[in-house]
Amino acid sequence: MSLRETPAVGIDLGTTFSAVAVLDDADNPRTLLNAEGELTTPSVLFFNGQSVIVGREAESAKETQFHAIAEYPKRDLGKRSFHKQIEGFEYPPEALLAFILNKLRLDAASQVGEFTKAVITVPAYFDEVRRKATQDAGYLAGIEVLDIINEPTAAAITYGFQQGNEQSGSTVLVYDLGGGTFDVTIVRIERNEYQALATDGDVQLGGVDWDQRIVDFISSEFIRTYGLDPRDDPKSTGRLRRNARSAKHSLTNAESCVIETQHQQQSLSTTITRQQFEDMTADLLERTRFTTSRTVKTAGLTWDDIDHVLVVGGSTRMPAVAKMLETESGRSPDHSVSPDEAIAHGAALHAGRLLDQLAGRPARFNVQNVNSHTLGVVGMDPQTRRPRTAKIIPRNTTLPVTAKREFRIRSGQDSIKLDVVEGESKSPDACQSIGTCDIRGIPTNLPDGSSAEVFFKYREDGRLTMKVRIKGTDIILENEFIRDNTMTQEQLDIWRDYISG
């Protein structure tokens, strides 16, 4: 029997669908039904006057109220505002995700009682900016985020749990193709130890991109027939997107399906075959294949070293995915975990682990992740006199990790400004800016040749902290990390009161 008084809650905050799981009294994960009696909740918002409706009703409203619909806000994390104005108002993506999280929290609380602590999952390829935004979304929804854990790692935990955590020396490649993001992570499972060896992905690639190809195909047929583009009308677009997703699902089991399209009093019946669908999306699948094979090489492995190819994410139901993976890896993909529930279950198991640690109880398993992007600072190339990225922590470094870099202090200098970025390019413009670190309080009477040591630490969750001191002394300097496109604490508190208060 579980000794915990606080429920161990895990939240899979998905681009298209979200789910919540909890550990029962026997410490087995189970998915909680939402208020509509469903295992997953559409990550869609409908702004209906003063009300914000999340889930199935919002999904249905896309056909008639598309102008008041917000979908896929997860793809806009890291930006100052959502890409679409809603009722003439700009929303931060974190706030839109917080509305979703608040719905999930309230629905879950009706079954397990009030709670504030939870683990939230993120794509493994999320950079530090998006991870911070996810934690902020949790705060806005009244949730104390115990940790953010990578989605493929959560799936691997679920897999290990189902296997009895007795997978000794097993190397698992997790192929995670969700509604809006794609991740691949290689995890080494040594009994109760889960160690990520390498990770890669694409935060702008997922099932919605397969849907869009159907939307574009049907629109082209409509234009050819009537000279009208249904994508020009929000209501027609909402219906077409919904029909495209239904067609994608139908083609999982059927060789063809018919899509009915209405626009400006005109209607069109279009037949699409599975082969046509696979041909028009072949380049999207190829992107996942290339990334997957590259990750195997990055880990210093070959396909012969991979024991299991675990697939999760609703989009892995497409037959072309299994065919590609079998051709590439030489083995049949493992479908032993639920593509819709595995990530939430792993998050709940991780939440139980963290709650046990907080209570002084031994953890049932341990997790080690890697960073998905190289951390660097912007410097000046002494030869070209052009900005370049100076790498601090290479990608796929085991976390947590601390790296140090020294910066020379000129005579009389009292501050240092560092531009911090993540990415693999030597050009800062091709990297993701995290923000600016202002180091202040440098004594102006330091001897010549003094330097500041800046310690960059990636925590287990991929979040960044920094500490600065004068080399050879005990002087710790103040540093303020000003993040790009991040709300102030005052703004966060205002949104929190509005959303969850």
C-alpha positions in Angstrom: 0.0 0.0 0.0 1.2 3.5 -0.8 2.2 5.7 2.2 1.8 8.9 0.3 -0.8 11.5 1.5 -0.2 13.6 -1.7 -1.4 12.0 -4.9 1.4 11.3 -7.4 0.1 13.0 -10.5 1.7 13.1 -13.9 0.5 15.3 -16.8 1.2 14.7 -20.5 0.7 18.2 -21.8 0.3 17.4 -25.5 0.1 19.6 -28.6 -3.2 18.1 -29.7 -4.3 15.9 -26.8 -3.4 15.8 -23.0 -3.8 13.2 -20.3 -3.5 12.9 -16.6 -2.4 9.8 -14.6 -2.0 9.1 -11.0 -0.5 6.2 -8.9 -3.1 4.1 -7.1 -2.7 2.7 -3.6 -0.6 -0.2 -5.1 1.6 2.4 -6.9 0.3 1.3 -10.3 -0.3 4.2 -12.8 -3.8 4.7 -14.1 -5.2 7.4 -16.4 -7.9 9.6 -15.0 -11.0 10.3 -17.0 -11.8 13.9 -17.7 -15.2 15.5 -16.9 -16.5 14.2 -20.2 -15.5 10.6 -19.4 -12.6 10.4 -21.8 -9.0 9.3 -21.3 -7.5 12.2 -23.3 -8.5 15.9 -23.5 -8.1 17.9 -26.8 -5.6 20.7 -26.2 -8.0 23.2 -27.8 -9.5 26.3 -26.3 -12.8 28.1 -27.2 -13.2 31.7 -26.1 -16.9 32.0 -25.6 -17.5 35.5 -24.2 -16.1 35.6 -20.7 -15.8 31.8 -20.6 -12.8 29.7 -21.8 -13.8 26.2 -22.7 -11.2 23.5 -23.1 -11.5 20.1 -24.6 -14.1 18.3 -26.6 -16.6 21.2 -26.7 -13.9 23.5 -28.0 -12.9 20.9 -30.6 -16.5 20.8 -31.8 -16.8 24.6 -31.9 -14.0 24.7 -34.6 -16.6 24.2 -37.3 -18.6 27.3 -36.5 -16.5 29.5 -34.2 -13.0 29.1 -35.6 -12.1 32.7 -35.1 -12.5 32.1 -31.3 -10.5 28.9 -31.3 -6.9 28.6 -30.0 -5.1 25.3 -30.9 -1.5 24.1 -30.8 -0.3 26.8 -28.3 2.5 24.4 -27.3 4.1 25.2 -30.7 4.4 28.9 -29.8 6.1 28.4 -26.5 9.2 30.7 -26.3 7.4 33.4 -28.2 6.0 36.5 -26.6 2.4 35.9 -27.9 0.3 33.3 -29.6 0.4 33.5 -33.4 -3.3 34.4 -33.6 -5.3 37.1 -31.9 -8.4 35.8 -30.1 -11.3 38.2 -30.0 -8.8 41.0 -30.7 -6.6 40.1 -27.8 -3.0 38.7 -27.7 -2.4 35.8 -25.3 1.0 34.5 -24.1 1.3 30.8 -25.1 2.0 30.0 -21.4 -1.5 31.4 -20.5 -3.2 29.3 -23.1 -1.4 26.2 -21.9 -2.4 27.2 -18.3 -6.1 27.2 -19.2 -5.6 23.6 -20.4 -3.6 22.6 -17.3 -6.3 24.2 -15.1 -9.0 22.1 -16.8 -6.9 18.9 -16.3 -6.2 19.8 -12.7 -9.9 20.4 -11.8 -11.0 17.3 -13.6 -8.4 15.2 -11.8 -9.1 16.8 -8.4 -12.7 15.7 -8.6 -11.4 12.1 -8.5 -8.3 12.1 -6.3 -9.0 15.2 -4.2 -7.3 18.6 -4.3 -3.7 18.6 -5.2 -1.0 21.1 -6.2 2.0 19.0 -7.0 2.5 17.3 -10.3 5.1 16.3 -12.9 4.6 17.7 -16.4 6.2 16.2 -19.5 7.9 18.1 -22.3 9.3 17.1 -25.7 12.9 16.0 -25.2 14.0 18.5 -27.9 12.5 21.4 -26.0 15.1 24.1 -25.4 15.6 25.8 -22.0 13.3 28.7 -23.0 10.4 26.4 -23.7 11.1 24.4 -20.5 10.9 27.6 -18.4 7.6 28.5 -20.2 6.1 25.1 -19.4 7.0 25.6 -15.7 5.4 29.0 -15.9 2.2 27.5 -17.4 2.0 25.1 -14.5 2.4 28.0 -12.0 -0.4 30.0 -13.8 -2.6 26.9 -13.4 -2.0 26.7 -9.7 0.3 23.7 -10.0 3.6 23.3 -8.2 5.7 21.6 -10.9 7.7 19.0 -9.1 9.7 18.4 -12.2 9.5 18.5 -16.0 10.5 15.2 -17.6 11.2 14.4 -21.2 8.3 12.6 -22.9 10.4 9.7 -24.4 12.0 9.2 -21.0 8.6 9.0 -19.4 7.5 6.4 -22.0 10.7 4.4 -21.2 9.8 4.4 -17.5 6.4 3.1 -18.3 7.9 0.4 -20.4 10.4 -0.6 -17.7 7.6 -0.7 -15.1 5.5 -2.9 -17.3 8.4 -5.2 -17.8 8.8 -5.4 -14.0 11.9 -3.1 -14.0 13.9 -6.2 -14.6 15.3 -5.2 -18.0 18.9 -5.7 -17.3 21.2 -4.3 -19.9 18.4 -3.3 -22.3 18.9 -0.5 -24.8 15.6 1.0 -25.9 15.1 3.5 -28.7 11.9 5.6 -28.1 10.3 6.9 -31.3 7.8 9.5 -30.1 5.6 11.1 -32.9 2.9 13.1 -31.3 0.4 15.6 -32.6 2.8 18.5 -32.8 6.3 17.4 -31.9 8.7 14.6 -32.7 11.4 13.1 -30.4 13.7 10.2 -30.5 15.7 9.2 -27.4 17.9 6.2 -26.7 17.6 5.0 -23.1 19.7 2.4 -21.4 17.7 0.4 -18.8 19.8 -1.4 -16.1 17.2 -2.7 -13.7 16.0 0.4 -11.9 18.3 2.8 -13.6 17.2 4.7 -16.7 20.0 6.6 -18.5 19.4 8.6 -21.6 22.3 8.2 -24.0 21.3 10.6 -26.8 18.3 12.6 -27.9 17.1 14.5 -30.9 13.9 15.7 -32.5 11.9 18.5 -34.1 9.5 20.7 -32.1 7.7 21.7 -35.3 6.9 18.2 -36.7 3.9 16.1 -35.7 0.6 14.7 -36.7 -0.8 18.1 -37.5 1.6 18.4 -40.4 0.3 15.2 -41.8 -3.2 16.7 -41.4 -2.1 19.8 -43.2 -1.1 17.9 -46.3 -4.6 16.5 -46.6 -6.0 20.0 -46.1 -3.8 21.3 -48.9 -4.7 18.4 -51.2 -8.4 18.9 -50.7 -8.1 22.6 -51.1 -6.3 22.2 -54.4 -9.0 19.9 -55.6 -11.7 22.5 -54.5 -9.8 25.2 -56.3 -9.5 23.1 -59.5 -13.2 22.4 -59.4 -14.7 25.7 -58.3 -12.0 28.2 -58.3 -12.5 28.7 -54.6 -10.1 28.1 -51.7 -11.8 26.8 -48.5 -8.7 27.9 -46.6 -9.7 31.5 -47.1 -12.7 31.1 -44.7 -12.1 30.4 -41.0 -15.2 28.2 -40.6 -14.4 26.2 -43.7 -10.9 25.8 -42.5 -12.0 24.5 -39.1 -14.3 21.9 -40.8 -11.6 20.9 -43.2 -8.9 20.4 -40.5 -11.3 18.3 -38.5 -12.2 16.2 -41.6 -8.5 15.9 -42.5 -7.7 14.4 -39.1 -10.6 12.0 -39.3 -9.4 10.9 -42.8 -5.9 10.3 -41.4 -7.4 8.1 -38.7 -9.5 6.2 -41.3 -6.6 5.5 -43.5 -4.9 3.7 -40.6 -7.3 0.8 -41.2 -8.8 1.4 -44.6 -7.1 1.7 -48.0 -9.2 4.7 -49.0 -11.8 7.2 -47.6 -14.0 9.9 -48.8 -13.8 13.5 -47.6 -16.8 15.8 -47.9 -16.0 19.5 -48.2 -18.4 22.5 -48.1 -17.5 26.1 -48.9 -19.6 29.0 -50.1 -22.6 26.8 -50.9 -20.5 24.4 -52.9 -19.7 20.9 -52.0 -17.1 18.4 -53.1 -16.6 14.6 -52.4 -12.9 13.7 -52.7 -11.5 10.1 -52.4 -8.1 9.8 -51.0 -6.2 6.5 -50.9 -3.6 5.4 -48.3 -1.0 5.3 -51.0 -1.7 8.9 -52.0 -1.6 10.0 -48.4 1.8 8.2 -47.8 3.2 9.7 -51.0 2.2 13.3 -50.1 3.7 13.0 -46.6 6.8 10.9 -47.5 9.1 13.8 -46.9 7.7 14.3 -43.3 8.3 10.6 -42.5 11.8 10.9 -44.0 12.6 13.7 -41.6 11.9 11.4 -38.7 13.9 8.5 -40.3 16.9 10.7 -40.7 16.7 12.1 -37.2 16.3 8.6 -35.7 19.3 7.1 -37.5 21.4 10.2 -36.7 20.6 9.7 -33.0 21.8 6.1 -33.1 25.1 7.2 -34.6 25.3 10.1 -32.1 25.1 7.7 -29.2 28.0 5.7 -30.7 25.7 2.8 -31.5 24.5 0.7 -34.4 21.1 -0.7 -35.0 22.4 -4.0 -33.7 23.0 -2.4 -30.3 19.3 -1.5 -30.1 17.2 -4.1 -28.3 13.8 -2.6 -28.6 12.3 0.2 -30.8 9.4 1.5 -28.6 6.8 3.7 -30.4 4.6 6.2 -28.6 2.5 9.1 -29.6 -0.8 8.9 -31.5 0.7 9.5 -34.9 2.7 6.3 -34.7 -0.6 4.5 -35.5 0.0 5.4 -39.2 1.1 2.2 -41.0 3.9 3.9 -42.8 5.6 4.6 -39.5 5.9 1.0 -38.5 7.0 0.0 -42.1 9.8 2.7 -42.1 11.1 1.7 -38.6 11.1 -2.0 -39.4 13.0 -1.3 -42.7 15.5 1.0 -40.9 16.1 -1.0 -37.8 15.6 -4.5 -39.0 13.1 -5.3 -36.2 9.4 -4.9 -35.6 8.5 -1.8 -33.5 7.4 -2.5 -30.0 3.8 -1.4 -29.4 3.5 -2.8 -25.8 2.7 0.5 -24.2 -0.3 2.7 -24.9 0.7 5.4 -27.4 -1.9 7.8 -25.7 -1.2 6.9 -22.0 2.4 5.8 -21.7 3.8 9.3 -21.2 1.3 10.3 -18.6 1.9 7.0 -16.8 5.7 7.6 -16.8 5.2 11.1 -15.4 3.0 9.7 -12.6 5.7 7.1 -11.7 8.3 9.9 -11.7 6.0 12.0 -9.5 5.8 9.1 -7.0 9.5 8.8 -7.0 10.0 12.5 -6.2 7.4 12.5 -3.5 9.1 9.5 -1.9 12.4 11.4 -2.0 10.8 14.4 -0.4 9.4 12.2 2.4 12.8 10.5 3.0 11.8 7.2 1.5 14.1 5.4 -1.0 13.4 5.9 -4.7 12.1 2.9 -6.7 14.2 3.9 -9.7 16.6 6.6 -10.9 16.7 8.6 -14.0 19.5 10.4 -15.8 18.8 12.6 -18.8 20.9 14.5 -21.3 20.6 18.0 -22.6 19.1 18.3 -26.1 20.9 21.5 -27.2 24.5 22.8 -26.9 24.7 25.7 -24.4 26.9 28.6 -25.4 27.6 32.3 -25.1 28.1 34.9 -27.9 31.6 36.1 -28.4 33.7 37.9 -31.0 35.9 36.0 -33.4 39.3 37.7 -33.1 40.1 37.1 -36.8 36.8 37.9 -38.5 35.5 40.4 -35.9 32.1 38.8 -36.3 29.9 37.3 -33.5 30.3 33.6 -33.0 29.0 31.0 -30.5 31.4 29.8 -27.9 30.3 26.4 -26.7 30.0 25.8 -23.0 28.1 22.5 -22.6 27.8 20.2 -25.7 24.5 18.5 -26.5 23.8 15.0 -25.2 25.8 15.7 -22.0 24.6 13.7 -19.0 22.6 15.9 -16.5 23.1 17.4 -14.1 26.3 19.1 -15.3 28.2 22.2 -14.4 30.7 23.9 -16.7 32.9 26.9 -16.1 34.1 29.6 -18.3 36.5 32.5 -17.4 36.1 36.1 -18.6 38.9 38.5 -18.4 38.2 41.7 -16.4 39.7 44.9 -17.6 41.0 47.5 -15.2 38.1 49.6 -13.8 35.4 47.3 -15.3 32.5 46.9 -12.9 30.1 44.7 -15.0 29.9 42.0 -17.7 27.1 41.3 -20.1 26.7 37.8 -21.5 24.3 36.7 -24.3 23.4 33.1 -23.6 22.2 30.9 -26.5 21.4 27.2 -27.2 22.1 25.6 -30.6 24.6 23.8 -32.7 25.6 26.5 -35.1 28.7 28.7 -34.9 26.5 31.6 -35.9 24.5 33.1 -32.9 21.8 34.1 -35.3 21.1 30.4 -36.1 20.8 29.6 -32.3 18.0 30.1 -29.9 18.6 33.1 -27.6 17.9 32.2 -24.0 18.5 35.6 -22.6 21.1 38.0 -21.2 23.2 37.6 -18.0 24.2 40.9 -16.4 27.0 40.4 -14.0 27.4 43.4 -11.6 29.3 44.4 -8.5 32.8 43.7 -9.9 35.3 45.5 -7.6 37.1 48.2 -9.6 40.3 47.8 -7.6 41.1 44.3 -8.7 44.7 43.6 -9.9 45.5 43.3 -13.5 44.9 39.9 -15.0 41.8 39.2 -12.8 39.0 37.2 -14.3 35.4 36.2 -13.5 34.5 32.6 -13.3 31.0 31.9 -14.6 29.5 28.5 -13.6 26.8 27.3 -15.9 24.7 24.5 -14.5 22.1 22.4 -16.3 19.8 20.8 -13.8 18.2 17.4 -14.2 15.2 19.0 -15.8 17.3 20.9 -18.4 16.8 24.2 -16.7 19.8 26.6 -16.5 21.2 28.3 -13.4 24.4 30.4 -13.1 26.8 31.5 -10.5 29.7 34.0 -10.8 32.7 34.6 -8.6 36.1 36.3 -8.9 38.8 33.7 -9.6 41.0 32.9 -6.6 38.7 34.7 -4.2 35.5 34.1 -2.2 33.8 37.1 -3.9 30.4 36.0 -5.3 29.0 38.5 -7.8 25.4 39.4 -8.4 24.0 38.2 -11.7 20.6 38.9 -13.1 19.5 36.6 -15.9 17.0 38.4 -18.1 15.1 35.9 -20.3 13.8 36.7 -23.7 10.0 36.7 -24.1 9.4 35.7 -20.5 6.7 37.3 -18.3 7.7 39.1 -15.2 6.7 37.7 -11.8 4.0 40.4 -11.5 2.6 39.4 -14.9 2.7 35.8 -13.9 0.8 36.5 -10.7 -1.9 38.5 -12.5 -2.5 35.7 -15.0 -2.4 33.1 -12.2 -5.2 34.9 -10.3 -7.2 35.2 -13.6 -6.8 31.5 -14.6 -6.7 29.5 -11.4 -7.7 32.0 -8.7 
